[in-house]
Amino acid sequence: MLANCLGSKLNIEVKDILNKELNVATQSTLSEIDRIINAKNAFYFKGDFDIKNKKVILVDDILTTGSTIRFASKILKENS
């Protein structure tokens, strides 16, 4: 929803290219250490998008420890 609003305002295409494992706890309920552990293997690339040589903006609604962004961006880098 946030990414769609930004995309609309900035006139850029929005694609949902990451999935999150279903059994992952909500980050806001966890301690800093638990957030890192929780986010480490939480994301995977959908695989049906080619992001090589493309600019990608990763949008997250809350930034506290940065664990979600860190591990999500790692997956994006591995697939670019």
Buried (B, 14 or more C-beta within 10 A) or exposed (E): EEBEEEBEEEEEEBEEBBEEEEEBEEBEEBEEEBBBEBBEEBBEBEEEBEBEEEEEEEBEEEEEBEBBBEBBBEBBEEBE
